C-alpha cells in the first residue's frame, strides 16, 4: 500500500474552486486509473459537503480529484476532444471551420474559453452547463478504419466522472504530466448554454470530426434493398440526442422528396440515386444516399456542399432552416425528437384539446408520445395549483376574524403560567436542540436518561420534574447513528418500564428513507407518526438526514429548508414537542453549522465533556470523562453544571456544581500519586502527574482549598511548603 501523502495546498485550493463553482467533487482512485475512489455511486445524486471532501483529501491517501457530471453538478457536461495536444488543437480548429459555415463561432468560442483543461494525455476537456436533465455519456465522432477505428470526441453527462486539474498523470500518461487548466480557464467560468446550443455543438463536432468506416460502408452497400426507398419496417430505437433521434427515425425520402428532389434508381452497390429539383431524372444523377449513411452531392446547383458526406440532420438543417442548427434543433424537439432523458428548458404553451370535434381527435392522434406526456403533466400541475387555490380560499373563510388590543388592555391581561415538558429545561410545545461534543454521551443522554424519564414519569437527571406522556401516546425515536445491538443493550440497562410507549426507527445508513424533500415522503412520515400515536419525536442526529437530502449544514438557506419540511411534517401529525441532536463545533461551545440552527429551537442544551485530560491519543481514555450540561432559550437558563455518571445503569445526575468542581480526573491522579505519603511542593505535584501542568496546578489548589491536601509543616531548602495527603 502506498504511504499517505498529505494533500498539497494546490490540490485543496483547486478542489475548493471546483466545489464553489457548484461541482460534485470527489477524490480520484489511487490505482492509477481514471476512475473515482471507493463507494462513490451515492455522490451521483447527492453532492458531498466541503467538510467531507476536505476530510478525504487531508487523510493523505489521495493525490487527485475528479468531478461527477450531470444534475448533481448543476447540469454540467464535459465534451472531450482526444489528444495528444497537437491533434486535439487541429480537431478543434476543424470544428471552428464548420462553425464559421453555420455562423456558430461564438458558441464554439464560448465552450473553448470558459472552463477548459488539458488532460495529462493532451486531450481537451470543455465543461459547460445546460438547463434541464443532462444527457448521458455520448460518443460524438469516430475516426480510423476497421480495427483501428476509435473515438475522437465524446461527452461525459449524467452520472459521468472526469479527472480534473491539478491531478497528476494516470496510467498511460507521461510520468511528469498532469491535468492543467488552459490559460484564463477556471471552474467559475463554466458557461451555460441552451439545449439547442448543446445539440448544435454536438452536431458541429460530429460533422467536423466523424469519418466513415469503409468496412461499414461496404457492408451497407451489399445489403439488399427494395427498388424504392421505404419507411423502416420496425420502429427505430431512440438515441440519446435530438439530431440522433431524427436520423434514426427518418428516411432520405422523407427529407428530399418534400424539397423537390426526385428518386432515380437503386444501384447494385446499395446506393439510392437522386435528381435535384428542376432537372429531369433522364438527365443524370445529382446525388446518392445510403439509407443508414450519408448523402453525397455532385451538382453545384443545390444548397448542399459538394463531394462531402452529408448527414440527414445536416440536410434537414440546410433545407428547412438555412443552416441555422439552433432553429433546427428547436423545431425537431418540438416535433418530438428530444431524448426521453431530456426536458425542455422552457415549457411550450399547451392548450387542452377539445374532445368533441374530428379536428381535435386528429390532432391528438398525431401528437408524439413526448408531447402527450408533457401535456398530461402540465394538466396535473394546473390541477394541483387550482386545488391549492381552492383550499386556501376555503381556509380563509374558516379563519377567525382579525382583532387587535391596544397596549394598555394587552398589558393588563394576566400572564399564563410557563409550562414545561421538563422542568426549567424544555418548554411545553417547544423544540430542543441538543448540541453534543464528540464522545460526550449524547446517545446515553437520550436513550438511557431522557426517554426513561418521559415514558416512566421519573425525574430527569436526578432532579428535574418531567411531564409524562398523555395516556396512549408514544415517543418516536429516529436513531440515525448507533448500531441496533449497542442501542438495545443501553436501553435494556436503563430499566425502562413503559417500553410500549417507545417506538424506535433504526435508520443508521438509511437516512434517505425519510425522504423529507418530497411531498410523498413527508406524508409517509406523517402517516407513520399518526399510526404510532406519537406525541414527541427525537431525531438523533441531524447530520445524516441533511446529507441524504443534499442539504449543507453550513448553509442558512439549506437549514431553513430542512426545518420547513420537518415542521410541516410534525404539524400535520399533530406533534408539538421535538428534540434534535446535533454535534458541536467552535471548540464544543455551540452547535456546528449555520447560525440558523440556533434560531429554530425554543431551547438549546449543550453537552460537553472534561477537556482537562492529557488526551494525546485517538483511542478512548480508560476513565470516562466528566460531563457537563448547560441550557438556555425561551424561559430556560441553566449555567454549566457537572453531571455524575453511573456506568452500570448509564444514568446521569446533575450535581448542582459548576464546571470547576468537575476536574475529577486530575484530582484522582493527584490523590493516587500522594497516597504513599509523599511530601511535595505544588509545582512538583503538577509536574509528576500526567496532564497539562497549568490545569494540574488548578486541581492542586482546589484540593488544598477543599482540605484534601494539607501543609506538612516542612519546607524545601528554598522555603517552599511541602504538601501531604490528608489521612
TAVEN-V501249 format. One record per pair of residues at least 24 apart in sequence whose C-alpha atoms are under 8 Angstrom apart, sorted by the first residue. I is the first residue (numbers start at 0). GAP is how many residues later the second one is. D is the distance in whole Angstrom. If there is no record, write none. Layout:
I/GAP/D  I/GAP/D
This chain:
2/58/8  3/55/7  3/56/5  3/57/5  3/58/8  4/54/8  4/55/4  4/56/6  4/57/7  4/58/8  5/51/8  5/52/6  5/53/7  5/54/4  5/55/7  6/50/6  6/51/5  6/52/8  6/53/5  6/55/7  6/56/7  9/156/8  10/52/8  10/53/7  10/155/6  10/156/8  11/42/7  11/45/7  13/151/7  13/152/7  14/50/7  15/34/8  16/169/8  16/170/6  16/171/7  17/169/5  17/170/8  18/31/7  19/168/8  20/166/6  20/167/5  21/51/6  21/52/6  22/24/8  22/44/6  22/45/7  22/46/8  22/49/7  22/50/4  22/51/7  22/53/8  23/24/7  23/43/6  23/44/5  23/45/8  23/48/6  23/49/5  24/28/7  24/40/7  24/41/6  24/42/5  24/43/7  25/27/6  25/39/6  25/40/6  25/41/6  25/42/8  26/26/8  26/29/7  26/30/7  26/35/6  26/36/8  26/37/6  26/38/4  26/39/6  27/34/7  27/35/8  27/36/5  27/37/5  27/38/6  27/135/7  28/33/7  28/35/8  29/31/8  29/32/6  29/33/7  29/34/8  31/138/5  31/139/5  32/137/6  32/138/6  33/128/8  33/129/6  33/136/7  34/126/7  34/127/8  34/128/8  35/30/7  35/125/7  42/25/8  42/29/8  43/24/6  43/25/8  43/26/8  43/28/6  43/115/5  44/26/7  44/27/5  45/26/6  45/501/8  45/502/7  45/503/7  45/504/5  46/25/6  46/26/8  46/503/6  47/499/8  47/502/8  48/498/8  48/503/7  62/104/7  62/105/7  63/99/8  63/100/8  63/102/7  63/103/4  63/104/7  64/98/6  64/99/6  64/100/8  64/101/8  64/102/6  65/95/7  65/96/5  65/97/4  65/98/5  66/94/6  66/95/5  66/96/7  66/97/7  67/91/6  67/92/6  67/93/5  67/94/7  68/87/7  68/88/5  68/89/6  68/90/6  68/91/5  68/92/6  68/93/8  69/63/8  69/64/5  69/65/8  69/87/5  69/88/4  69/89/6  69/90/7  70/62/6  70/63/6  70/87/7  73/55/7  74/54/5  74/55/6  74/56/6  74/57/7  74/58/7  74/59/6  74/83/8  75/51/7  75/52/6  75/53/4  75/54/7  75/58/7  75/81/7  76/50/6  76/51/6  76/52/6  76/53/8  76/57/7  76/78/7  76/79/6  76/80/5  76/81/8  77/47/6  77/48/5  77/49/4  77/50/6  77/77/5  77/78/5  77/79/7  77/84/8  78/46/6  78/47/5  78/48/6  78/74/7  78/75/6  78/76/4  78/77/7  79/43/7  79/44/6  79/45/5  79/46/6  79/72/8  79/73/5  79/74/5  79/75/6  80/42/6  80/43/5  80/44/7  80/71/6  80/72/5  80/73/7  81/40/8  81/41/5  81/42/7  81/69/8  81/70/5  81/71/6  82/38/6  82/39/5  82/40/4  82/41/7  83/37/6  83/38/4  83/39/6  84/33/8  84/36/8  84/37/4  84/38/6  84/39/8  85/36/8  87/34/7  87/35/6  87/36/7  90/117/8  90/118/7  93/114/6  93/115/7  94/109/6  94/110/6  94/112/8  94/113/5  94/114/7  97/106/6  97/109/8  97/110/6  98/105/7  101/221/6  101/222/6  101/223/8  102/221/8  106/90/7  106/94/7  107/93/7  109/81/7  110/80/7  112/71/7  112/72/6  113/70/8  113/71/6  113/72/7  113/73/8  113/75/5  113/76/5  113/77/6  114/66/8  114/70/5  114/71/5  114/72/5  114/73/7  114/74/5  114/75/5  114/76/7  115/65/6  115/66/6  115/69/6  115/70/8  116/47/7  116/48/7  116/62/7  116/63/5  116/64/4  116/65/5  116/68/8  117/61/6  117/62/5  117/63/6  117/64/7  118/45/8  118/46/8  118/59/7  118/60/5  118/61/7  119/48/7  119/49/5  119/50/7  119/53/6  119/54/8  119/57/5  119/58/5  119/59/5  119/60/8  120/51/8  120/52/6  120/53/8  120/56/8  126/63/6  126/64/8  127/62/5  127/63/5  127/64/6  127/65/7  128/61/7  128/62/6  128/63/5  128/64/6  129/62/6  129/63/5  129/64/6  129/65/6  129/68/7  130/61/8  130/62/8  130/63/7  130/64/7  130/214/6  131/210/7  131/211/6  131/212/7  131/213/6  132/25/8  132/208/7  132/209/5  132/210/6  133/24/5  133/207/8  133/208/7  134/105/7  134/106/8  134/206/7  134/207/6  135/24/8  135/104/7  137/102/7  139/62/7  139/63/8  139/65/7  139/66/5  139/70/8  140/64/7  140/65/5  140/68/6  140/69/4  140/70/8  141/67/7  141/68/5  141/69/6  142/66/7  142/67/6  142/68/5  142/69/7  142/70/8  143/67/7  143/69/7  144/67/8  144/68/5  144/69/6  144/70/7  145/67/7  145/68/8  145/69/6  148/64/8  151/57/8  152/52/8  152/56/8  193/151/7  194/149/8  194/150/7  195/129/8  195/130/5  195/131/8  195/133/5  195/134/6  196/129/6  198/42/7  198/43/7  198/44/7  198/127/8  198/130/7  199/125/5  199/126/6  199/129/7  202/40/8  216/76/8  219/50/7  219/70/8  219/72/8  220/47/8  220/48/5  220/49/4  220/50/7  220/69/8  221/46/8  221/47/6  221/48/6  222/47/6  223/46/7  224/41/8  224/45/7  225/40/8  226/38/7  226/39/6  227/35/8  227/37/7  227/38/7  228/24/7  228/43/8  237/101/7  238/100/7  239/99/5  239/100/8  239/101/8  240/97/7  240/98/6  241/87/7  241/90/7  241/91/7  241/95/5  241/96/5  241/97/6  242/70/6  242/86/7  242/89/8  242/94/7  243/69/8  244/92/6  244/93/7  244/94/7  245/66/8  245/67/7  245/86/7  245/91/6  246/64/8  246/65/6  246/66/6  249/62/8  250/40/7  251/37/7  251/39/7  251/60/7  254/57/8  254/60/8  254/61/6  258/60/7  275/26/7  333/37/8  334/33/7  335/32/6  335/33/7  335/34/6  335/35/6  337/32/8  339/30/7  349/25/6  349/28/8  351/27/8  417/217/8  419/46/8  419/47/7  420/45/6  420/46/5  420/47/8  421/38/7  421/42/6  421/43/6  421/44/5  421/45/6  422/41/5  422/42/5  422/43/6  423/40/8  423/211/7  423/212/6  423/213/7  423/214/8  424/178/7  424/206/7  424/207/8  424/211/6  424/212/8  424/213/8  425/176/8  425/177/6  425/210/7  426/175/7  426/176/8  426/207/7  426/208/7  426/209/8  427/149/7  428/147/5  428/148/5  429/146/6  429/147/5  429/148/7  429/171/7  429/172/6  429/173/8  430/145/8  430/146/6  430/147/5  430/148/6  430/149/8  430/169/8  430/170/5  430/171/5  430/172/7  431/146/6  431/147/5  431/148/6  431/169/5  431/170/6  431/171/5  431/172/6  431/173/7  432/146/6  432/147/5  432/148/6  432/149/7  432/168/6  432/170/6  432/171/5  432/172/6  433/145/7  433/146/6  433/147/5  433/148/6  433/170/6  433/171/5  433/172/6  433/173/7  434/146/6  434/147/5  434/148/5  434/149/5  434/155/6  434/156/5  434/169/7  434/170/6  434/171/5  434/172/6  435/145/7  435/146/6  435/147/5  435/148/5  435/152/8  435/155/7  435/170/6  435/171/5  435/172/6  436/146/6  436/147/5  436/148/8  436/151/6  436/170/6  436/171/5  436/172/7  437/145/7  437/146/7  439/167/7  439/168/6  439/169/5  439/185/8  439/187/7  441/139/8  441/165/7  442/39/8  442/97/8  443/46/8  443/206/7  443/207/8  444/206/8  444/207/7  446/40/8  446/43/7  446/44/6  446/47/8  447/42/7  447/43/6  447/45/8  447/46/5  447/201/8  447/202/6  447/203/6  448/45/7  448/201/8  448/202/6  448/203/7  450/24/8  450/51/8  451/42/7  451/43/8  451/44/5  451/45/8  454/41/8  454/42/8  454/43/6  454/44/8  454/46/6  454/47/8  455/40/7  455/41/6  455/42/6  459/193/8  460/190/8  460/191/5  460/192/4  460/193/6  461/190/7  461/191/5  461/192/6  462/190/8  462/191/7  468/66/7  469/65/8  471/29/8  471/61/7  472/28/7  472/59/8  472/60/5  472/61/6  472/62/6  473/26/8  473/27/4  473/28/6  473/29/7  473/58/7  473/59/6  473/60/5  473/61/6  473/62/7  474/26/6  474/27/5  474/28/6  474/59/5  474/60/6  474/61/5  474/62/6  474/63/8  475/26/6  475/27/5  475/28/6  475/29/8  475/53/7  475/58/6  475/59/8  475/60/6  475/61/5  475/62/6  476/25/7  476/26/6  476/27/5  476/28/6  476/60/6  476/61/5  476/62/6  476/63/8  477/26/6  477/27/5  477/28/6  477/29/7  477/59/8  477/60/6  477/61/5  477/62/6  478/25/7  478/26/6  478/27/5  478/28/6  478/29/7  478/60/7  478/61/5  478/62/7  479/26/6  479/27/5  479/28/4  479/29/7  479/30/8  479/31/7  479/59/8  479/60/6  479/61/6  479/64/7  480/26/7  480/27/5  480/28/8  480/59/7  480/60/7  481/26/7  482/25/7  489/160/7  492/155/7  492/156/5  492/157/7  493/155/5  493/156/6  493/157/7  494/154/8  502/29/8  510/33/6  510/34/5  510/37/6  511/33/7  511/36/5  511/37/7  513/31/8  514/34/7  515/33/7  515/46/8  515/49/6  515/50/7  516/32/6  516/48/7  521/43/7  521/46/8  521/47/6  522/46/7  524/44/7  525/43/6  525/44/7  525/46/6  525/47/5  526/46/7  528/44/6  529/43/6  529/44/8  533/41/7  534/39/8  534/40/5  534/41/7  534/42/7  535/39/6  535/40/7  535/41/5  535/42/5  536/38/8  536/40/7  536/41/5  536/42/6  537/40/6  537/41/5  537/42/6  537/43/8  538/39/8  538/40/6  538/41/5  538/42/6  539/40/6  539/41/5  539/42/7  540/39/7  540/40/5  540/41/5  540/42/8  541/38/7  541/39/6  541/40/5  542/39/7  552/40/5  552/41/6  553/38/8  553/39/4  553/40/4  554/38/7  554/39/6  555/38/5  555/39/7  555/40/5  555/41/8  558/35/7  558/37/7  558/38/7  559/36/7  562/37/8  600/32/8  601/31/6  601/32/5  602/28/7  602/29/6  602/30/4  602/31/6  602/33/7  603/27/6  603/28/6  603/29/6  604/24/7  604/25/6  604/26/4  604/27/7  605/24/5  605/25/6  609/52/7  609/53/7  611/51/7  611/54/7  611/79/7  611/80/7  611/83/7  612/52/7  612/53/7  612/78/6  612/79/7  613/76/7  613/77/4  613/78/6  622/42/8  624/40/8  625/36/6  625/37/8  625/38/7  625/39/8  627/31/7  662/36/7  665/25/8  665/30/6  665/33/6  666/32/6  666/33/7  666/36/7  669/30/8  670/54/7  673/50/7  673/51/6  674/50/7  676/47/7  676/48/7  677/46/6  677/47/8  678/33/7  678/43/5  678/44/5  678/45/5  679/42/5  679/43/5  679/44/7  680/39/7  680/40/6  680/41/5  680/42/6  681/40/8  681/41/7
